[in-house]
Amino acid sequence: MKGILLLAVWLLILLAAAHDASFAWENRHDMASWELNPVARWLLSGGIGWLLVVKFTGLFFAMAVVFHCRRRRHAFQLHLTLIVSCLYLLLSLHYLIGSVTPGDGPVLSANDSPVATEPR
């Protein structure tokens, strides 16, 4: 049961990383202007492909370490999984909050109705 839970957590981490990579790819033309991570900004000098290769190489390396530790019954698997999953949870919450903030759609005042009415 613990193995299935560990695998599920890492699949969710990979899903969040894929969404982050997709977002970066879609916004690659102006990414250097809004990216706050100095390491990511430095990697962007080599292009977005280089940044994504380094990101996923590190992620797959961490995943390999976790599953190696699991096979050896070492407690480090839990610590590394918690660190990585918390970071990707924060990233996912950032994307979620950013997608539902006002300003993306029409802003209604107190007198406006969201229901369309016909002119009289």
Backbone as CSV, one residue per row, in Angstrom:
resi,resn,N_x,N_y,N_z,CA_x,CA_y,CA_z,C_x,C_y,C_z
1,MET,0.812,-1.193,0.000,0.000,0.000,0.000,0.858,1.261,0.000
2,LYS,1.956,1.266,0.777,2.824,2.433,0.833,3.485,2.692,-0.519
3,GLY,3.791,1.614,-1.229,4.401,1.768,-2.546,3.467,2.421,-3.541
4,ILE,2.189,2.075,-3.470,1.200,2.677,-4.369,1.026,4.155,-4.047
5,LEU,1.023,4.497,-2.766,0.898,5.888,-2.357,2.115,6.691,-2.814
6,LEU,3.297,6.126,-2.655,4.516,6.800,-3.096,4.491,7.027,-4.605
7,LEU,4.076,6.022,-5.347,3.976,6.149,-6.796,2.946,7.201,-7.179
8,ALA,1.815,7.248,-6.489,0.778,8.240,-6.778,1.279,9.653,-6.515
9,VAL,2.006,9.842,-5.427,2.556,11.165,-5.117,3.529,11.594,-6.210
10,TRP,4.385,10.697,-6.645,5.344,11.056,-7.683,4.674,11.269,-9.038
11,LEU,3.594,10.577,-9.300,2.843,10.847,-10.540,2.207,12.234,-10.489
12,LEU,1.710,12.645,-9.332,1.172,13.999,-9.189,2.276,15.048,-9.335
13,ILE,3.451,14.758,-8.807,4.586,15.670,-8.968,4.930,15.808,-10.446
14,LEU,4.971,14.701,-11.168,5.267,14.756,-12.599,4.187,15.503,-13.369
15,LEU,2.937,15.350,-12.962,1.845,16.080,-13.601,1.995,17.585,-13.380
16,ALA,2.327,17.990,-12.162,2.541,19.408,-11.870,3.750,19.936,-12.639
17,ALA,4.799,19.147,-12.745,5.989,19.567,-13.493,5.678,19.701,-14.984
18,ALA,4.855,18.800,-15.497,4.468,18.879,-16.913,3.639,20.139,-17.167
19,HIS,2.733,20.464,-16.247,1.943,21.691,-16.402,2.847,22.918,-16.336
20,ASP,3.799,22.917,-15.429,4.734,24.027,-15.312,5.569,24.160,-16.585
21,ALA,6.021,23.054,-17.135,6.799,23.081,-18.370,5.954,23.578,-19.533
22,SER,4.685,23.167,-19.570,3.781,23.633,-20.623,3.562,25.142,-20.519
23,PHE,3.371,25.629,-19.296,3.196,27.064,-19.080,4.451,27.823,-19.514
24,ALA,5.615,27.305,-19.159,6.871,27.947,-19.543,7.040,27.949,-21.061
25,TRP,6.665,26.853,-21.704,6.809,26.771,-23.155,5.875,27.759,-23.852
26,GLU,4.630,27.865,-23.370,3.671,28.789,-23.977,4.097,30.246,-23.796
27,ASN,4.792,30.558,-22.720,5.202,31.928,-22.418,6.708,32.125,-22.560
28,ARG,7.337,31.342,-23.411,8.790,31.352,-23.526,9.333,32.656,-24.095
29,HIS,8.539,33.377,-24.865,9.049,34.582,-25.515,9.309,35.724,-24.535
30,ASP,8.526,35.800,-23.464,8.745,36.859,-22.478,9.041,36.301,-21.087
31,MET,9.477,35.052,-21.029,9.712,34.402,-19.740,10.815,35.088,-18.935
32,ALA,11.830,35.589,-19.604,12.941,36.234,-18.890,12.484,37.493,-18.158
33,SER,11.372,38.084,-18.594,10.910,39.318,-17.949,10.133,39.050,-16.659
34,TRP,9.552,37.861,-16.503,8.750,37.590,-15.300,9.306,36.481,-14.424
35,GLU,10.282,35.733,-14.888,10.838,34.640,-14.084,11.629,35.213,-12.911
36,LEU,11.329,34.751,-11.697,11.980,35.266,-10.500,13.166,34.407,-10.057
37,ASN,13.184,33.154,-10.446,14.244,32.237,-10.036,15.538,32.581,-10.778
38,PRO,16.589,32.980,-10.040,17.839,33.375,-10.727,18.507,32.212,-11.465
39,VAL,18.380,31.005,-10.964,18.962,29.848,-11.662,18.221,29.610,-12.975
40,ALA,16.902,29.696,-12.942,16.106,29.527,-14.169,16.430,30.637,-15.169
41,ARG,16.602,31.856,-14.694,16.954,32.962,-15.601,18.311,32.716,-16.248
42,TRP,19.250,32.188,-15.472,20.566,31.883,-16.022,20.459,30.768,-17.067
43,LEU,19.662,29.730,-16.763,19.490,28.627,-17.714,18.765,29.077,-18.975
44,LEU,17.924,30.100,-18.862,17.212,30.614,-20.034,18.162,31.217,-21.062
45,SER,19.352,31.599,-20.633,20.308,32.146,-21.595,20.685,31.094,-22.647
46,GLY,20.530,29.829,-22.304,20.768,28.749,-23.258,19.522,28.344,-24.020
47,GLY,18.392,28.949,-23.683,17.134,28.640,-24.360,16.200,27.865,-23.449
48,ILE,14.930,27.892,-23.795,13.905,27.232,-22.980,14.095,25.715,-22.971
49,GLY,14.581,25.164,-24.058,14.816,23.719,-24.113,15.849,23.280,-23.084
50,TRP,16.899,24.065,-22.937,17.937,23.763,-21.956,17.357,23.793,-20.549
51,LEU,16.538,24.799,-20.263,15.903,24.910,-18.950,15.038,23.679,-18.653
52,LEU,14.252,23.246,-19.626,13.369,22.088,-19.416,14.160,20.790,-19.271
53,VAL,15.240,20.648,-20.014,16.073,19.447,-19.891,16.680,19.363,-18.492
54,VAL,17.220,20.480,-18.008,17.813,20.485,-16.669,16.757,20.223,-15.608
55,LYS,15.576,20.833,-15.763,14.486,20.657,-14.794,14.077,19.186,-14.698
56,PHE,13.803,18.563,-15.839,13.331,17.181,-15.805,14.443,16.188,-15.483
57,THR,15.684,16.501,-15.824,16.795,15.640,-15.426,16.904,15.603,-13.906
58,GLY,16.817,16.779,-13.278,16.860,16.841,-11.817,15.686,16.134,-11.171
59,LEU,14.514,16.290,-11.773,13.318,15.650,-11.231,13.404,14.126,-11.343
60,PHE,13.837,13.630,-12.483,13.958,12.175,-12.645,15.082,11.611,-11.781
61,PHE,16.142,12.394,-11.568,17.201,11.951,-10.668,16.662,11.822,-9.237
62,ALA,15.898,12.833,-8.784,15.302,12.770,-7.440,14.368,11.569,-7.326
63,MET,13.592,11.317,-8.369,12.680,10.178,-8.346,13.460,8.859,-8.302
64,ALA,14.553,8.772,-9.029,15.372,7.559,-9.004,15.991,7.352,-7.623
65,VAL,16.430,8.441,-6.980,16.990,8.335,-5.631,15.926,7.836,-4.661
66,VAL,14.717,8.382,-4.772,13.632,7.971,-3.870,13.321,6.488,-4.034
67,PHE,13.189,6.023,-5.266,12.837,4.617,-5.452,14.010,3.682,-5.130
68,HIS,15.243,4.172,-5.278,16.395,3.385,-4.829,16.374,3.270,-3.297
69,CYS,16.113,4.396,-2.625,16.039,4.367,-1.151,14.890,3.480,-0.680
70,ARG,13.811,3.467,-1.430,12.676,2.612,-1.059,13.078,1.139,-1.143
71,ARG,13.808,0.810,-2.189,14.243,-0.585,-2.353,15.209,-0.988,-1.250
72,ARG,16.029,-0.046,-0.803,16.994,-0.310,0.271,16.402,-0.100,1.663
73,ARG,15.133,0.312,1.721,14.424,0.576,2.980,15.117,1.672,3.798
74,HIS,15.472,2.740,3.111,16.121,3.886,3.756,15.078,4.991,3.939
75,ALA,15.115,5.672,5.075,14.097,6.673,5.409,14.207,7.944,4.566
76,PHE,15.304,8.135,3.864,15.482,9.341,3.057,14.409,9.478,1.983
77,GLN,13.822,8.360,1.574,12.774,8.409,0.553,11.612,9.290,0.984
78,LEU,11.234,9.203,2.249,10.124,9.997,2.759,10.492,11.481,2.804
79,HIS,11.683,11.796,3.271,12.100,13.190,3.385,12.184,13.869,2.019
80,LEU,12.803,13.209,1.073,12.942,13.794,-0.256,11.578,13.935,-0.939
81,THR,10.727,12.938,-0.787,9.390,13.013,-1.371,8.592,14.159,-0.751
82,LEU,8.684,14.334,0.561,7.969,15.431,1.212,8.472,16.797,0.735
83,ILE,9.769,16.951,0.595,10.331,18.223,0.145,9.852,18.548,-1.271
84,VAL,10.015,17.600,-2.172,9.650,17.840,-3.568,8.147,18.027,-3.710
85,SER,7.353,17.212,-3.025,5.895,17.340,-3.153,5.398,18.649,-2.563
86,CYS,5.988,19.126,-1.485,5.588,20.427,-0.915,5.921,21.562,-1.879
87,LEU,7.081,21.496,-2.512,7.435,22.528,-3.483,6.471,22.547,-4.663
88,TYR,6.129,21.373,-5.169,5.201,21.333,-6.296,3.762,21.629,-5.874
89,LEU,3.421,21.351,-4.627,2.111,21.752,-4.124,2.008,23.274,-4.081
90,LEU,3.052,23.929,-3.595,3.068,25.397,-3.583,3.004,25.971,-4.998
91,LEU,3.724,25.364,-5.922,3.677,25.807,-7.309,2.282,25.624,-7.897
92,SER,1.656,24.489,-7.614,0.303,24.230,-8.114,-0.696,25.216,-7.524
93,LEU,-0.563,25.511,-6.227,-1.446,26.507,-5.606,-1.234,27.879,-6.233
94,HIS,-0.006,28.209,-6.548,0.285,29.479,-7.213,-0.433,29.549,-8.564
95,TYR,-0.359,28.483,-9.341,-1.053,28.456,-10.632,-2.566,28.506,-10.445
96,LEU,-3.075,27.786,-9.458,-4.512,27.768,-9.217,-5.024,29.142,-8.805
97,ILE,-4.338,29.783,-7.886,-4.752,31.116,-7.443,-4.627,32.115,-8.591
98,GLY,-3.592,31.989,-9.380,-3.415,32.886,-10.517,-4.468,32.707,-11.586
99,SER,-5.044,31.518,-11.678,-6.053,31.283,-12.722,-7.443,31.735,-12.316
100,VAL,-7.666,31.987,-11.026,-9.007,32.395,-10.590,-9.045,33.821,-10.045
101,THR,-7.948,34.561,-10.164,-7.959,35.929,-9.668,-8.768,36.810,-10.607
102,PRO,-9.466,37.809,-10.057,-10.222,38.715,-10.914,-9.279,39.489,-11.826
103,GLY,-9.808,39.895,-12.934,-9.000,40.628,-13.903,-8.825,39.843,-15.183
104,ASP,-9.055,38.557,-15.129,-8.953,37.752,-16.332,-10.218,37.855,-17.171
105,GLY,-11.344,38.060,-16.523,-12.616,38.136,-17.222,-13.255,39.481,-16.998
106,PRO,-14.512,39.611,-17.401,-15.190,40.886,-17.210,-15.445,41.148,-15.730
107,VAL,-15.287,42.391,-15.347,-15.525,42.786,-13.963,-16.903,43.413,-13.890
108,LEU,-17.737,42.925,-12.983,-19.095,43.429,-12.833,-19.165,44.393,-11.663
109,SER,-19.870,45.479,-11.858,-20.089,46.386,-10.737,-21.321,45.920,-9.974
110,ALA,-21.664,46.610,-8.913,-22.805,46.211,-8.085,-24.112,46.303,-8.852
111,ASN,-24.221,47.195,-9.850,-25.468,47.372,-10.601,-25.559,46.471,-11.816
112,ASP,-24.460,45.870,-12.198,-24.453,44.996,-13.376,-25.018,43.634,-13.024
113,SER,-25.660,43.039,-13.989,-26.193,41.696,-13.819,-25.434,40.758,-14.731
114,PRO,-25.065,39.578,-14.246,-24.369,38.643,-15.127,-25.298,38.021,-16.162
115,VAL,-26.599,38.221,-16.012,-27.564,37.668,-16.953,-27.749,38.666,-18.096
116,ALA,-27.671,38.182,-19.315,-27.822,39.062,-20.478,-29.282,39.506,-20.584
117,THR,-29.480,40.768,-20.869,-30.836,41.281,-21.061,-30.935,41.862,-22.461
118,GLU,-32.156,41.849,-22.998,-32.373,42.399,-24.332,-32.652,43.884,-24.210
119,PRO,-32.223,44.682,-25.187,-32.528,46.101,-25.145,-34.025,46.331,-25.329
120,ARG,-34.549,47.417,-24.725,-36.006,47.700,-24.818,-36.327,48.593,-25.952
